[in-house]
C-alpha cells in the first residue's frame, strides 16, 4: 500500500476549524454564521468524494500522522471511503437541518461547534488505520456527545442519559485501549494493516485476550443488551443530535468490528459471543419496539434491534453484508429521525382503518411455509447463477423472510381479499430477490477487503440453528398476537415489555440517577 496523502483527511481538519469559529460565537448566530456550519459540512462531503476519486485512480493508500510507540495511521481503502462518504453525507444533511431547527436558540453557536467537532471525530474514526487513533477518535466522540446530551442541562432525564452514556461509552474506550496495549505487547504493533499480516489464525493467549477486549469495546458502543438503556433516553437532546447519534455514531461499534474482521474472526469464542449477544439484542429490541407509543422512542428501540442484528451478522462472518447493513441503517434512520416531527400529522390525515383480518393458526403456519418455500426457490436460483451460498448467508435470509411471513399471514386470513393475498406473496418474492441481489453487490464492493465467512463447524451450526429457531418463534408469536391480545394477562405483559423488563431502571439505580433527579 503506497504512502500518499489521503484527501478525506482534510475533512475533519476543516470541520474542526469551523467548529472553533462557532465556539467563539456561542450565542445566537444571525446572518451568514449558521450557513458557515452547513457550508463546512458540505465541503467535507466534497473532500470525501475527492477521496473516492483518489481511490479509483491511485488505489488504496495510507499516511502516518505520528511515529513512535503510539503510531497514528490513517487509511484510504474501499471500507474507509464508504464510511467517510456516508458520515459526510449524513453530517451535511444534519447540519443543514440544524440551521433551521436551532435558529434563535441562546446557545446556537455552541451547538454548531459541538456538532461539527463530533462529526470530525467520527470522520477520524472511520479513516483510522491504527488502534490508538481509534481510541482518540472514540474518546472525542464521547466527550462531544455527552455535552450535546446535556444541551438542556436543567432536565433531570438528560442528566441521567448523559451519565449512563459516559459510563458505557468510556468503558468501551478503556477496553479498546487495553486491546491496543495487548496487541502491542504481543505483536509489537497496533497498526491494523500490520496486525492482519502478523497475527495468524492461531492466536496466542495474549492475542485472544486482546480480541476479547476488542469485542467488548464494540458491544459497549453499539448499545447491546443489557447496557442499552442510555440509547432510549437521548430524546432529551435536540433532534439533530438523535439523528447523528442513531445514523452515524452508534454504527461506530460495528465499524470497529468490520475494520478488525481478520482479528475477530480468528477467535471462534468471540464470534460465538457476537452471535448469541447480537441475536438476543435484536429480538429484545424488536419486541419492545412494538409496544412503544412515542415515535422517537420506538425508533430508538429499533436502533437497538438493528445494532443487535449487525452484531449477529459480524458473528456469522458476513462482513460485507454487515457493512451494507451499516450504510442502509444509517440512511434510513437519519431520515426517520429528521422527519419524525411530521409523523403525528401524517397519521392524523389517514382515514379511519377498517377491520383487521386476523389470521388463524393454520393460516399462520401456511404463510410461513409459503414464505420459506419461495425463499428456497429464489436462493436455489441465485446459487445456480452466482455460486453456492454459505449456511450463514442462508440463515440471515431466512430471518428476514420471517418478517415477510407476517405480511403473508395477513393476506391468507379468511377475511382478506384475494388481491391482498397476491400482494403479500409477491412481497416475499421481492424481498428474497432483493436480499441476494444486495448481498452480491456488497461482496462486489467490499468482498476483496474483508475475510470470507468461516467454514461452519459444530459450534457455528449450533448457533445458526439456535438463531433461526429463535427468530422464527418470535415471528410466529408476533403473528399470532391478535388471537390472544385480549386475554387479561396480556395487558400486564405488555406493560413489562414496554418498560424493557426494567433493565434500564436497574442501571439508573446503579448510577444513582433517581437521586440526581430528586436533587434538582
N, C-alpha and C positions, 0 to 999 in steps of 0.2 A: 504494500500500500504506500503510494508516494506521499511525501510531506509537502502539501500545498495548503495555502491558507483557505479554510472553508468560508465562503461568503456569508452563510447564515449566521456565523458567529457575530457579525456586526449587528444583528437584530437585537439581542439583549443589551448590547452597548448603547444602541440608540434609545431603547426603551428606558434604560437607567438614566440617561441624560435628560430625557423628557420628564421622568419621574422627579428628578432633582429640581427642575423648574417648577413643577406643580407643588412640590413640598414647600418651596419658598413663598408660594402664594396659597396658603392652606384654606383660605376662606372662600367666599363666593367668587366665581370666575366669569366675569362679564366679557362681552366682545369675543375676540378670537381665541382666548385661553382654552375654553373647552374643546374647540376644534383642533387645537395643537395635539392633545392627547390622542384623539382619533386619527389624526394625520400620522403621528409616530407609529401607531399600531398598524396603519395601512402600509407605511414604508417597511415595517418589519415583515409584513406579508410579501412585499415585493422582493426583499432580500431572501426570503425563503424560496420564492420562485427562481431567483437567480442561483440559489444552491442546487435546485433541481437541474437547471441548465448546466451548471458546472459538473454535476454528477454524470449527466448524459454525455457530455463532451469529453471530459478529462478522466472520468472514472472515480472510484472511491478514493478518499484522501483522509489525512488526519494531521493535526497540528498540536505541538506540545506547548502548553502555556507556562508550565513551571517544571523544571528539572530538579530532582533531589529525591529524598526518601518518600515524599508525598507527591509524586508526579501527577500533574493535572494535564489531561489529554482530551481533545475534542475530536469527534469523528464525523465524516460525511460519507454516508453509505445509504442504501435504499431504506433502511429502517429509520435512521435519523432524519432523512429528508422527508419521509412520510409523516413522521410525528411533528417535525418542525412546521411543515405546511399546515397540518391540522391545527396545531396550537396557535399559529399565527393567524389563521383564518378565523377561528373562534374568538381569539383575542380582539381582532379588529371589529367583529360583529358586536361583541360585548361592550367594547369601549364606545362604539357608535351609539349603542342603546343607552349607555350610562350618561352620555352627554345630555339627553333629554330627561332621563329618569332622575338624575341628581341636580337638575337645574334649579338654582335658588337655595340649595342646602347651605347651611352655615359653614360646613366643613367640606365643601365640594372639592377644593383643591387638594386637600389631604387625601380624600377618597381616590381621586385620579392618580395621585402619586403612589399610593399603596397598590392599586390595581396594576399599574404599569410595572412596578417592582416585582409583584407576584408573577406577572406574565413573563418578565425577563428571567426569573428564577426557573420557571417551568421550561423555557427555551434552553436554558443551560443544562437542565436535567436530560432532556431528550437528545442533546448533542454530546453528552458526556461519553468519554472513552476510557474513563478510569473510575474506580470505586470511590476514591477520595473526592473527586469533583462531583460525583453523585451525592455524596454526603453533604457537601457545601450547598448544592442546589436544593436538596430536600430541606435542609435547615433554613435556608432563605424563604422557601415556600411556607414553612411552618410559622416563622416569625411574622411574615406579612399577613397570612390568613388569620392568625389569632387577632391581630389588630383590626382586621376587616370585620371579623365576627363581633368585635366589641365597638363597632362604629356607633352604636347606640348604647353606651356603657351603663346607662341607668336601668336597663332591662335585666331583671334577675335571670330570666331564661337565657339571655345572651351570655351572661357571666358563666352559667353552668356549661353551656355548649362550648365556649372558648376554653374553659378549664379542662373539660374532657378531651377536647380535640388536642390541646397541647400535650396532655399526658400520653395519649395514644400515639400521636404523630412523632413526638420527640423520642418516645421509647423505640419507635421504628428507626429513627436516626442513630440512636445508640447501638441498636442491633446491627445496622448496616456498617457502622464504624468498626464494630467488633469483627464482622465478616472480613472487612478490608484488612484489618490488622492480622487476622489469622492467615489470610492468603499471602500477605507479605512475609509472614514468618515461615510459611511452608514453601511457597513458590518463588519468593523473592521479588514479586511484582504485584501491583494492584491494577495494572492496565488490562482492560477487558480482552483486547486482542491477544496479548501475550498469555493471559490466563487460559484462553481457549486452546492455545497451542501447547502450553506447558502442562496443564492439568489434564491427565488422561482419564479414561473411563474407570480406572481403578483408583479411587480416591483414598488418600491416607486418612488417619483418624482426625488430624487437624483440619484437613480439607472438608471432610464430612461435617465437622462441627461448623466450619465456615459457611457451608451451604445451608445448614440449619438456621443460622442467624440471618442469612440472606433471604430465605423463605419467610422467616418470622417478620423481617422488615417489610416485605411485600404484603404480607397478610395484614399487618397493622395499618398499613397505608391504604388498603382497599376497604376498610370498614367491615371486615369479615366478622362473622359470628364468633364469640358473643360480645365483642367490643365495638358494636356497630352503632350504639345509641347516639353518639355525637352527631352523626350524619343526618339524623332525623330532626335535629334541633337548630340547624343553621338557618332556618327561615327567619330568625330574628335579625339577620343581616339584610341589607338591600338585595333586591332580586338579581342584579348583575353579579354579586358575589356567589349566589347559589348557582347561577348559570356557569360561571367559570369553574367553580368547585366540582359540580356534578359532570360537566362536559370535558374538563381538562385535568384538573388536579387529582381527582380521585382515581383516574386511569394511570397515574404515575406508578403505582404499585405493580400493576400489570405490565407496564413498560419495563420496569426493573427485572421482572421475571423473563420477559421476552429477550431483553438485551443480554441477560446472563443464561440463556437457554442451555448452552453447552454444559455449564457447570451444574445447573439444577438437574438436568436430565441424567447426569452421571450418578445421581443418588436416588435409587428406587424408593427409599423411605420418604424422601422429600416429595417425590411425585405422587406417592400414595396419599400423603397428608394433604396435598393440594386437591386431589380428587375428593377425598372424604369431607374436608372442611369446605371446599368450594361448593360441592353438591348440597351440603346441609345449609349453607348460607343462601344459596339460590332458592331452595324450596321454602325456607323460613321467610325470606324477604317477599317472595311471591304470594304466599298465603296471607301474610299480614297486610300486604298492599291492597288486597281485595276488600279489606274491612275498613279502609280509611275513607273519610268523607271529605277532607280537605285536599284540594288539588295538589298543592306543593308537597304535603306530607306523603301523599300517595306516590308522587314522583320520587321522593327520597327513598321510600321503601323499594320502589322499582330499581333505583340505582344499586341498592344493597343486593338485590336479587341478581342484577346483571353482573355486578362485580364477582359474585359467587360463581356465576356461570363461566365467567372468564377464567377464574382460578381453576375451575373444573377442566376447561379446555387446555390450560397450561399443564395440568397434572396428567392429562392423557397424551401430551406430546404434540398437540395440534397447534403448533406455534404460529404458522401463517394465518390460520383461522382465528386464533386469539387476537392477533394484530388487526385483522379485518373487523373483529368484534369491537375493539377499542375505537376504531375510526367510525364505524356505524353508530355506536352508542353515543359517542361524543357529539356527532352532528344532530342526532335525534334529540338528545337530552338538552342541548343548548336551545334548540327551537322550542322544546316543550316548556322550559322554564321561562324563556323570554315572551312566550305567547300565553302563559298561564293566566295573565290578567283578564283576557277575553274569554276564558273558558266558561265562567258563570253566565255571561251574556249569551254565549253560543248555545248553552244548554237551555236557557230561558226561551230562546227563539224556537226550540224544537216543539213540534206538535206533541200532544199527549200520546204516549205509546199505547198500542193496543195490547191485548192479552198475549202473554208469552207462551210459546209452545214448549211444554215441559216433556222431555223425552223419558221414556220408561227405561227400566234396567236393560231389557232386551235391545232397545234402540241404542243405548249407550254402548253395549258390548258390540253390536253390529257396526256402529260408527267407528270404533277403534279398529275393528278387523278390516273395514274398508280402507281407512286411512293408512294402516300399515301395509295392506296389500298394494295399494297404489304406490306407496313409498318403495316397496320391494321391486316393483316393475321399473320405476324410474332409476333406482340405484343399479339395477342389473343393466339397464340401457347405457348408463354412464360408465359402468365398469367395462362394457364391451367396447366403448369408444375411447375412453381415456385411461383405461387400465384398472386393475383390481383396487378396490378401496380397503383401507385399513379397518380393523374392527372398531378402533376409537372413533374414526370419522362416521362410520355407520351408526354407532351408538349416539353420538351427538345429533345426527339427523333424526333418529327415532324419537329423541326427546323433544325436538321441535315439532315433529308430526303429532305428538300427543296433544300439543296445544291446538293444532288444527282439528284434531278429532273432536274437540269440544264444539266447534262450529258444525262439523258434520252431524253430530248428535242433534243439534237444533234442527237441521234440515230433515232428519229422519223421524222427528216427532210426529205423532199421529195427526196433530192439528196443523202441521207445517204444510204450505203449498208445495207443489211439485217443483216450481221454479227455485224455491229456496234449497231444496234437496240438490238440484243440479248445480247451483252456485257454490254451495259448501263443498261438494265433491270436487268441483273444478278448482276451488281454493287449495285443497290438499295436493292436487297435482302440481299447481303453480309453485307452491312452497317447496315441494320436493325438487322440482327443476331449479328453482332459484338457489336452494341450498347447495346443490352440487355444482351449479354454474359459478356461484361466488367462491366456492372452495377452489375450483380450478383457477379462477382469477387470482386468488390470494397466493396459491402455490406459484403461479407465473411471476407475480410481482416480488415476492419475498422468499420463495422456497429455497433459492440458492444461498441466501444469507442465514438461514436457520436450519437446525438439525431436523432430520426426518423423525417421525413418530417411532418410538421404540417397538421392537417386536413384542407382542403381547405374550407374557408368561402367565403362570398360575395366579400370581398376585394381581396382575393387570386384568386378567379375565374376571377374577372375583370382584374387583372394583367396578368394572364395566357392567357386569350383570346387576350388581347392587344398585348402581346409579340409575340404570334404565328401569329397573323394577320400582325404585323409589319414585322417580318422576312419573311412571305410569300409574302407580297407586294414587298419588296426589291428583293427577289429571282426572282419573275416574271419579274420585271423591268430589272434586270440584264440579264435574258434570252432573253428578247425582245430587248435588246440594239442594236444588229446588224441591226434591222429593221429601226431604226431611228438614227443610229450613223452618217450618212452623212448629217443630217439636219444642216443648218448653226448655229443654236443656241446651238447645241451640243458641238461645239468647245469651245465656251465661258464657258459653264457649266463645261466642263472638266478641264479648267484652274482653275476655282474657287475651284473645288473639290480637284484637285491636290495640291493646297495650303492650304488644310484643312480649307476652308472658312475663312482663315486669322486669326483664333483664336490665333495661335502662335505669329503672328505679334503684336497682341494687348498685349500679355504678354511681348513681347520684349520691347514695348514702356513703359509698366508699370515699368519695372526694369531699363529702360534707357540703354538697350542693344545696341541700334544703336549708342548712344553717346560713349559707350565703344569702339565700332568698329572704329568709326571715329577718336578717340584719339590715335589709335595705328599706 
